[in-house]
Amino acid sequence: MLKYSKEFRRFLARILSLVLLMPVLVATPTPKTVSAFRAELQQGQFVAPFLYPPYPGAVSEASIFDHDIPTYDENSKVLSYTGHIAASSCIDKVCHSTSLNRYLSYDGHSGIDYGTDYLPIFAAADADQVLFAGWDSPTDHRARLGLYIRLHHPNNYETYYGHLSVISVSNCTFAGCATLGMYASPHGPWLAIDITCEASGFVQVINVASGKGVDLDLNLTQDSSFLNWAPTGNEIILRDGNLPNSRVYQIQINSGKHQQLSVPGNTYDIALSTNGRRMIYSLTQGLGYGSETWIADIDGGNAQRILVEPNHIIAFAHWSPSEKEIAYIRMPDSNIPFTIGELWVMGGDGENPALLGYADAGHGHRPAWSPDSQQIAFVVREQNGEEIDSTGYDADYIADKLISNIYIADLRDRKILKMTRFEGALTETPVWSPDGEYLAFNTTAGGSGMDIWVLDILNNKLNQVTHGANARHPAWLSVP
């Protein structure tokens, strides 16, 4: 049996005495982390405090954690956070403490019961998923935790909030998360899925040929975001961590080997040239500081600053397949989440930047080069048909209020062509087929939610691929 020092008991007191709610809040490691949790205890490495009182003001304490075994074992002994032991006259998990001359409850209890009456209940820590919200026992509402909420936290712990009178959230299947995009590798069967959560995000790579996920190094990917594919198609570029102290890695999918690219920690975007010898990256010091864009050799040498934008953010700067030109979105550096930006193009070394037209900004829509480097597909924000609305409050602050269509910029004559003419629809994420003859995208134009459509460029024909599928982020893949 483990024996805890006074220092350890004080540490547990600081952490665990914070944990409960009206009148029950339970904090526990998820099942897959129990063995790791035991190992941490044995090594003297403890979870950093992350919980706060989930109620306002002061309340009474009805029962406490049993600190004897922090994995909810019942052994007819209750150890309080003060170090007092209750191990006699145990009835229904309530045991008597000789040193305190009173009963302690409960044996094996992994929470604290608070004596709250009609007080507001707050989450005890930031959560990234509502795992469950409802009755503990749907057939007997008196049982166990009654009406309760179960939250998952970024450090893999969970908290339970029980005996509630009302709840206003619902459970979500995946960590309060959403798919930002799916990106097919230029060659091979790899598909990168960029997933964002409330507090972090991660990238999952799938081998579409086998249907299996690829296990990349968790130290590099557990808090990552997708930046780009390397031209080989077998290497992915990820940003790990948050600005301004992030790291950018180039990871080989097959071997897992990786290298950290020589870019500053406040780099938020990067792309490699077609031959893989150069990189273009953009960085920022934060809101209100604008951005800079640089071109450098892949090892960080010969770095040259090509754009300085004190009032704008440069987004998704990347070379055409021929490397002769660079396309990018220029958007206001603003606290308004969704704005109207501009599509620009410049020479392959950053020379002669030129405005092509307006483009949507803030939703993460990348300008897409055609395989022959002659055209760029992009998303344009619209309102009432052709009119661009720069004042619509809803569209500025609510992502799905965007009304948009797909446009193409033809670089041979610098003309802008409207490729879809949907009215009142959210249309986004254009992706070229490898032969350049089709554009896939998703839109709500079908009237049954978000679906995938394909545009035949040569014949100007539209085909709705899915119907009522709530499908987004199409990707073309070459599967052997």
C-alpha positions as CSV (number, residue, x, y, z in Angstrom):
1,M,0.0,0.0,0.0
2,L,1.2,3.5,-0.9
3,K,2.1,5.7,2.0
4,Y,1.9,9.5,1.6
5,S,4.1,12.1,3.2
6,K,2.7,15.2,4.8
7,E,3.9,17.2,1.8
8,F,2.0,14.9,-0.5
9,R,-1.1,15.1,1.6
10,R,-0.9,18.9,1.6
11,F,-0.4,18.8,-2.2
12,L,-3.5,16.6,-2.6
13,A,-5.4,19.0,-0.3
14,R,-4.6,21.9,-2.5
15,I,-5.7,20.1,-5.6
16,L,-8.5,17.9,-4.6
17,S,-10.2,20.1,-2.0
18,L,-11.1,22.4,-4.9
19,V,-13.0,19.7,-6.8
20,L,-16.8,19.6,-6.3
21,L,-20.0,21.0,-6.8
22,M,-23.7,21.3,-6.2
23,P,-23.6,19.1,-4.4
24,V,-21.3,16.8,-6.3
25,L,-18.4,17.3,-8.6
26,V,-16.1,14.3,-9.3
27,A,-12.7,14.6,-10.9
28,T,-11.1,11.5,-12.3
29,P,-8.6,10.5,-14.9
30,T,-10.1,8.9,-18.0
31,P,-9.8,5.1,-18.1
32,K,-6.9,5.0,-20.5
33,T,-4.8,7.2,-18.1
34,V,-5.3,5.3,-14.9
35,S,-2.1,3.3,-15.3
36,A,-0.2,6.5,-16.2
37,F,-1.8,8.2,-13.2
38,R,-0.5,5.4,-10.9
39,A,2.9,5.6,-12.5
40,E,3.0,9.4,-11.8
41,L,2.2,8.7,-8.2
42,Q,4.9,6.2,-7.8
43,Q,7.5,8.5,-9.5
44,G,6.4,11.5,-7.3
45,Q,5.2,13.4,-10.4
46,F,1.8,14.9,-9.8
47,V,-0.8,16.6,-11.9
48,A,-0.6,20.3,-11.8
49,P,-3.6,22.0,-10.0
50,F,-6.2,23.0,-12.6
51,L,-9.6,23.0,-10.7
52,Y,-11.3,26.0,-9.1
53,P,-14.4,26.2,-6.8
54,P,-17.5,25.7,-9.1
55,Y,-19.7,27.9,-7.0
56,P,-19.8,31.6,-5.8
57,G,-19.2,32.5,-2.2
58,A,-18.8,30.0,0.7
59,V,-20.6,26.7,1.2
60,S,-20.5,23.8,3.6
61,E,-18.8,20.5,3.0
62,A,-20.9,17.4,3.3
63,S,-18.3,14.7,2.3
64,I,-14.8,14.7,0.8
65,F,-12.4,12.8,-1.3
66,D,-11.1,9.5,0.1
67,H,-7.3,10.1,-0.5
68,D,-6.4,6.6,0.5
69,I,-6.3,5.3,-3.1
70,P,-7.0,8.0,-5.7
71,T,-8.5,5.5,-8.1
72,Y,-11.8,4.9,-6.2
73,D,-11.1,1.7,-4.3
74,E,-13.2,0.7,-1.3
75,N,-11.1,-0.8,1.6
76,S,-13.0,0.2,4.8
77,K,-10.7,3.1,5.4
78,V,-11.1,6.8,4.6
79,L,-8.1,9.1,4.4
80,S,-8.9,12.9,4.6
81,Y,-6.8,15.6,2.9
82,T,-5.7,16.6,6.4
83,G,-4.1,13.1,6.9
84,H,-6.7,11.9,9.4
85,I,-7.8,8.3,9.0
86,A,-11.2,6.8,9.7
87,A,-11.1,3.0,9.7
88,S,-13.5,1.8,12.4
89,S,-17.2,1.1,12.6
90,C,-17.7,1.5,8.9
91,I,-21.3,1.4,7.8
92,D,-22.4,2.2,4.2
93,K,-18.9,3.5,3.4
94,V,-19.0,5.9,6.4
95,C,-16.1,5.3,8.8
96,H,-15.3,6.6,12.3
97,S,-12.1,8.6,12.9
98,T,-10.6,8.2,16.4
99,S,-8.4,11.2,16.1
100,L,-11.2,13.5,15.0
101,N,-13.9,11.7,17.1
102,R,-16.3,11.9,14.2
103,Y,-17.4,10.0,11.1
104,L,-15.9,10.6,7.6
105,S,-17.6,9.8,4.3
106,Y,-17.2,8.2,1.9
107,D,-14.9,5.2,1.5
108,G,-13.7,5.2,-2.1
109,H,-15.3,8.5,-2.8
110,S,-13.7,10.4,-5.7
111,G,-15.5,13.7,-5.2
112,I,-16.7,16.3,-2.7
113,D,-20.3,17.0,-1.8
114,Y,-21.1,20.6,-1.1
115,G,-24.1,21.8,0.8
116,T,-25.3,24.3,-1.9
117,D,-28.9,25.5,-2.3
118,Y,-29.9,27.1,-5.6
119,L,-26.5,28.6,-6.3
120,P,-25.2,29.0,-9.8
121,I,-22.8,26.2,-10.7
122,F,-19.7,26.9,-12.8
123,A,-17.3,24.6,-14.6
124,A,-14.3,23.9,-12.3
125,A,-11.8,24.2,-15.2
126,D,-11.7,24.8,-18.9
127,A,-13.2,21.9,-20.8
128,D,-12.8,20.8,-24.4
129,Q,-15.8,18.4,-24.6
130,V,-19.2,17.8,-23.0
131,L,-19.1,14.0,-22.7
132,F,-22.6,13.7,-21.3
133,A,-25.5,15.9,-20.2
134,G,-28.6,14.2,-18.8
135,W,-29.9,11.7,-16.3
136,D,-27.5,9.3,-14.6
137,S,-30.3,6.7,-14.7
138,P,-33.0,7.6,-17.3
139,T,-35.4,5.1,-15.7
140,D,-35.0,6.3,-12.0
141,H,-34.2,9.9,-11.6
142,R,-33.5,9.5,-7.9
143,A,-30.5,7.3,-8.6
144,R,-26.8,8.2,-8.3
145,L,-25.9,11.6,-9.7
146,G,-29.4,12.5,-10.9
147,L,-29.3,15.1,-13.6
148,Y,-25.6,15.6,-14.3
149,I,-23.0,16.9,-16.7
150,R,-19.6,15.2,-17.5
151,L,-16.8,17.3,-18.9
152,H,-13.5,16.4,-20.4
153,H,-10.5,18.6,-19.8
154,P,-7.4,19.2,-22.0
155,N,-5.1,17.3,-19.5
156,N,-7.3,14.2,-20.0
157,Y,-9.1,14.5,-16.6
158,E,-12.9,14.5,-16.3
159,T,-15.2,16.3,-13.9
160,Y,-18.8,15.3,-13.1
161,Y,-21.5,17.8,-11.9
162,G,-24.4,16.1,-10.3
163,H,-27.8,16.6,-8.6
164,L,-28.5,19.6,-10.9
165,S,-31.9,21.2,-11.2
166,V,-31.4,22.2,-14.9
167,I,-28.8,22.0,-17.6
168,S,-28.4,24.0,-20.8
169,V,-25.8,22.1,-22.7
170,S,-25.8,18.8,-24.6
171,N,-23.2,16.2,-25.2
172,C,-21.0,16.4,-28.3
173,T,-19.3,13.5,-29.9
174,F,-15.8,14.9,-30.3
175,A,-14.3,17.3,-27.8
176,G,-16.2,20.4,-28.7
177,C,-14.2,20.1,-31.9
178,A,-14.8,20.8,-35.5
179,T,-13.1,19.9,-38.7
180,L,-11.3,22.9,-40.2
181,G,-10.3,21.1,-43.4
182,M,-9.2,18.0,-45.2
183,Y,-6.1,18.1,-47.3
184,A,-5.1,15.5,-49.8
185,S,-1.3,15.0,-50.3
186,P,-0.1,15.9,-53.8
187,H,0.9,12.2,-54.3
188,G,0.0,9.0,-52.6
189,P,-3.0,8.0,-50.4
190,W,-2.6,10.4,-47.5
191,L,-5.4,12.6,-46.2
192,A,-4.7,15.2,-43.5
193,I,-7.7,16.2,-41.3
194,D,-7.2,19.4,-39.5
195,I,-9.3,19.5,-36.3
196,T,-9.9,22.4,-34.0
197,C,-11.1,22.3,-30.4
198,E,-11.9,25.0,-27.9
199,A,-8.5,25.0,-26.2
200,S,-6.3,23.3,-28.8
201,G,-6.4,21.2,-31.9
202,F,-4.7,18.3,-33.7
203,V,-4.0,16.8,-37.1
204,Q,-5.0,13.2,-38.0
205,V,-3.5,11.6,-41.1
206,I,-5.4,8.8,-42.8
207,N,-4.2,6.3,-45.4
208,V,-7.3,6.2,-47.6
209,A,-6.1,3.1,-49.4
210,S,-6.2,1.1,-46.2
211,G,-8.7,3.2,-44.2
212,K,-6.3,3.3,-41.3
213,G,-5.0,6.2,-39.3
214,V,-1.3,7.0,-39.2
215,D,0.3,7.2,-35.7
216,L,2.5,10.2,-35.8
217,D,4.7,11.3,-32.8
218,L,2.2,12.6,-30.2
219,N,4.8,15.0,-28.9
220,L,4.6,16.8,-32.3
221,T,0.9,16.4,-33.0
222,Q,-1.1,16.5,-29.8
223,D,-1.5,20.3,-30.0
224,S,-0.9,20.8,-33.7
225,S,-2.4,22.5,-36.8
226,F,-2.0,21.7,-40.4
227,L,0.1,24.1,-42.5
228,N,0.8,22.3,-45.7
229,W,2.1,19.3,-47.5
230,A,5.6,19.1,-48.8
231,P,5.7,18.7,-52.6
232,T,6.7,15.0,-52.4
233,G,3.3,14.3,-50.9
234,N,4.9,12.0,-48.2
235,E,5.8,14.8,-45.8
236,I,3.4,16.9,-43.8
237,I,4.2,20.4,-42.3
238,L,2.6,21.0,-38.9
239,R,2.7,23.8,-36.4
240,D,3.0,22.6,-32.8
241,G,1.9,24.8,-29.9
242,N,0.6,28.3,-29.8
243,L,2.0,31.6,-31.0
244,P,4.4,33.2,-30.2
245,N,6.3,30.1,-29.1
246,S,5.2,27.5,-31.6
247,R,7.4,25.2,-33.6
248,V,7.1,24.1,-37.3
249,Y,7.9,20.5,-38.2
250,Q,8.3,18.6,-41.4
251,I,7.3,15.0,-40.7
252,Q,7.8,12.0,-43.0
253,I,4.6,10.0,-43.0
254,N,6.1,6.6,-43.6
255,S,9.0,6.7,-41.2
256,G,7.9,9.3,-38.7
257,K,11.2,11.1,-39.0
258,H,11.0,14.8,-38.6
259,Q,12.9,18.0,-38.6
260,Q,12.1,21.4,-37.1
261,L,12.1,24.1,-39.8
262,S,14.2,27.2,-39.1
263,V,11.4,29.8,-38.8
264,P,10.5,32.1,-35.9
265,G,8.1,31.0,-33.1
266,N,5.4,33.4,-34.3
267,T,5.2,31.9,-37.7
268,Y,1.5,31.1,-38.5
269,D,1.7,30.0,-42.1
270,I,4.2,28.3,-44.4
271,A,4.5,26.7,-47.8
272,L,7.3,25.0,-49.7
273,S,8.3,25.6,-53.3
274,T,7.5,22.8,-55.8
275,N,11.2,21.6,-55.8
276,G,11.2,21.7,-52.0
277,R,14.2,24.0,-51.8
278,R,12.6,27.2,-50.6
279,M,9.9,28.1,-48.2
280,I,7.6,31.1,-47.8
281,Y,6.3,31.9,-44.4
282,S,4.3,34.6,-42.6
283,L,4.5,35.8,-39.0
284,T,2.9,38.2,-36.6
285,Q,3.5,39.8,-33.2
286,G,-0.2,39.7,-32.4
287,L,-3.4,41.6,-33.0
288,G,-2.7,45.1,-34.1
289,Y,0.8,44.5,-35.2
290,G,0.1,43.3,-38.8
291,S,2.3,40.7,-40.4
292,E,5.5,40.1,-42.4
293,T,6.1,37.5,-45.1
294,W,9.5,36.0,-45.8
295,I,11.1,33.7,-48.4
296,A,14.1,31.6,-47.4
297,D,16.0,28.4,-48.3
298,I,14.6,25.3,-46.6
299,D,17.4,25.4,-44.0
300,G,16.5,29.0,-43.1
301,G,19.4,30.6,-45.1
302,N,19.1,33.5,-47.5
303,A,16.0,34.8,-45.7
304,Q,14.5,37.9,-47.4
305,R,11.5,39.8,-46.2
306,I,9.2,40.4,-49.2
307,L,6.1,41.9,-47.5
308,V,5.6,44.2,-44.5
309,E,1.9,44.8,-43.7
310,P,1.4,46.9,-40.5
311,N,-2.4,46.8,-40.8
312,H,-3.0,43.5,-42.6
313,I,-2.6,39.8,-42.2
314,I,-1.1,37.9,-45.2
315,A,-2.8,34.5,-45.4
316,F,-2.0,31.3,-47.3
317,A,0.8,32.7,-49.4
318,H,2.0,29.8,-51.7
319,W,3.7,29.3,-55.0
320,S,1.9,28.2,-58.2
321,P,3.0,24.7,-59.4
322,S,5.3,26.4,-61.9
323,E,6.8,28.5,-59.1
324,K,6.5,31.6,-61.3
325,E,3.9,33.3,-59.1
326,I,2.7,33.5,-55.5
327,A,-1.0,33.9,-54.5
328,Y,-2.2,35.1,-51.1
329,I,-5.1,36.6,-49.3
330,R,-4.6,40.1,-47.7
331,M,-7.1,40.7,-44.8
332,P,-7.5,43.4,-42.2
333,D,-5.7,42.9,-38.9
334,S,-8.9,43.2,-36.9
335,N,-10.8,41.7,-33.9
336,I,-13.7,41.2,-36.3
337,P,-13.5,37.5,-37.0
338,F,-14.9,37.4,-40.6
339,T,-14.2,40.2,-43.0
340,I,-13.8,40.9,-46.7
341,G,-10.2,40.5,-47.9
342,E,-8.3,40.7,-51.1
343,L,-6.8,38.2,-53.5
344,W,-3.3,39.2,-54.5
345,V,-0.6,37.7,-56.8
346,M,3.1,38.5,-57.1
347,G,6.2,37.1,-58.8
348,G,7.9,33.9,-57.6
349,D,10.5,36.0,-55.7
350,G,8.0,38.3,-54.2
351,E,8.2,41.0,-56.8
352,N,5.4,43.2,-58.3
353,P,2.4,42.4,-56.0
354,A,-0.9,43.0,-57.8
355,L,-4.5,43.0,-56.6
356,L,-6.8,40.7,-58.4
357,G,-10.1,41.1,-56.6
358,Y,-12.1,40.8,-53.4
359,A,-12.1,37.5,-51.5
360,D,-13.7,36.1,-48.3
361,A,-11.4,36.3,-45.3
362,G,-11.4,34.8,-41.8
363,H,-13.0,31.5,-42.6
364,G,-9.7,29.8,-43.6
365,H,-10.5,29.5,-47.3
366,R,-7.3,29.1,-49.3
367,P,-6.9,30.3,-52.8
368,A,-6.4,27.2,-54.9
369,W,-4.0,27.1,-57.9
370,S,-5.0,25.1,-61.0
371,P,-2.5,22.4,-61.9
372,D,-1.4,24.4,-65.0
373,S,-0.7,27.5,-62.8
374,Q,-3.0,29.6,-65.0
375,Q,-6.0,30.0,-62.7
376,I,-6.9,30.6,-59.0
377,A,-10.1,29.4,-57.5
378,F,-11.3,31.3,-54.5
379,V,-14.3,32.2,-52.3
380,V,-16.1,35.6,-52.6
381,R,-18.4,36.8,-49.9
382,E,-21.7,38.2,-51.3
383,Q,-25.0,39.6,-50.3
384,N,-28.2,40.0,-52.4
385,G,-26.6,38.4,-55.5
386,E,-23.8,40.4,-56.9
387,E,-23.6,43.0,-54.2
388,I,-20.7,42.6,-51.7
389,D,-21.9,43.4,-48.2
390,S,-19.2,44.8,-45.9
391,T,-21.6,45.8,-43.1
392,G,-23.6,42.7,-42.4
393,Y,-23.2,42.1,-38.6
394,D,-24.2,38.5,-38.6
395,A,-21.7,37.6,-41.4
396,D,-19.0,39.4,-39.6
397,Y,-19.3,37.4,-36.4
398,I,-21.1,34.2,-37.2
399,A,-19.3,31.8,-39.5
400,D,-22.3,30.0,-41.1
401,K,-24.0,33.3,-41.9
402,L,-21.6,33.7,-44.9
403,I,-23.3,34.0,-48.3
404,S,-20.7,33.2,-50.9
405,N,-19.9,31.8,-54.3
406,I,-16.8,30.3,-56.1
407,Y,-14.9,32.5,-58.4
408,I,-11.8,32.0,-60.6
409,A,-9.1,34.5,-61.4
410,D,-7.6,33.8,-64.9
411,L,-4.0,35.0,-64.9
412,R,-3.8,35.0,-68.7
413,D,-6.0,38.0,-69.0
414,R,-6.5,39.0,-65.3
415,K,-10.2,38.5,-65.6
416,I,-12.4,37.4,-62.7
417,L,-15.0,34.7,-63.5
418,K,-18.0,33.8,-61.4
419,M,-18.3,30.1,-61.5
420,T,-21.3,29.5,-59.3
421,R,-24.4,31.6,-59.1
422,F,-26.2,30.3,-56.0
423,E,-28.4,32.8,-54.2
424,G,-28.4,32.9,-50.4
425,A,-26.1,29.9,-50.0
426,L,-22.9,29.3,-48.2
427,T,-20.4,28.0,-50.8
428,E,-16.8,27.2,-50.0
429,T,-13.6,25.1,-50.1
430,P,-12.9,24.9,-53.9
431,V,-10.5,22.1,-54.8
432,W,-9.1,21.3,-58.3
433,S,-9.1,17.8,-59.7
434,P,-5.5,16.7,-60.6
435,D,-6.3,17.1,-64.3
436,G,-7.7,20.6,-63.8
437,E,-11.0,19.8,-65.4
438,Y,-13.2,19.9,-62.3
439,L,-13.7,21.9,-59.1
440,A,-15.1,20.2,-56.0
441,F,-16.7,22.3,-53.3
442,N,-19.4,22.2,-50.6
443,T,-22.5,24.4,-50.5
444,T,-25.9,24.7,-48.9
445,A,-27.5,25.5,-52.3
446,G,-29.2,22.1,-52.5
447,G,-31.6,23.0,-49.7
448,S,-30.9,20.0,-47.5
449,G,-27.9,21.3,-45.5
450,M,-24.2,21.2,-46.6
451,D,-23.4,18.9,-49.5
452,I,-20.6,18.2,-52.0
453,W,-20.9,19.5,-55.5
454,V,-18.6,19.2,-58.6
455,L,-18.2,21.8,-61.4
456,D,-17.2,20.6,-64.8
457,I,-15.1,23.6,-65.8
458,L,-15.0,22.9,-69.6
459,N,-18.7,22.3,-70.0
460,N,-19.8,24.6,-67.1
461,K,-22.0,21.9,-65.7
462,L,-22.8,21.4,-62.0
463,N,-23.4,18.0,-60.3
464,Q,-24.6,17.5,-56.8
465,V,-22.6,14.6,-55.4
466,T,-24.2,14.2,-51.9
467,H,-27.7,14.9,-50.7
468,G,-28.5,15.8,-47.1
469,A,-25.1,14.4,-46.0
470,N,-23.9,17.4,-44.0
471,A,-20.7,17.0,-46.0
472,R,-17.8,19.4,-46.1
473,H,-14.1,19.7,-47.2
474,P,-13.9,17.6,-50.4
475,A,-10.5,16.3,-51.4
476,W,-9.2,14.6,-54.6
477,L,-7.0,11.6,-53.9
478,S,-4.8,9.3,-56.1
479,V,-5.3,5.8,-54.6
480,P,-3.4,2.9,-56.1
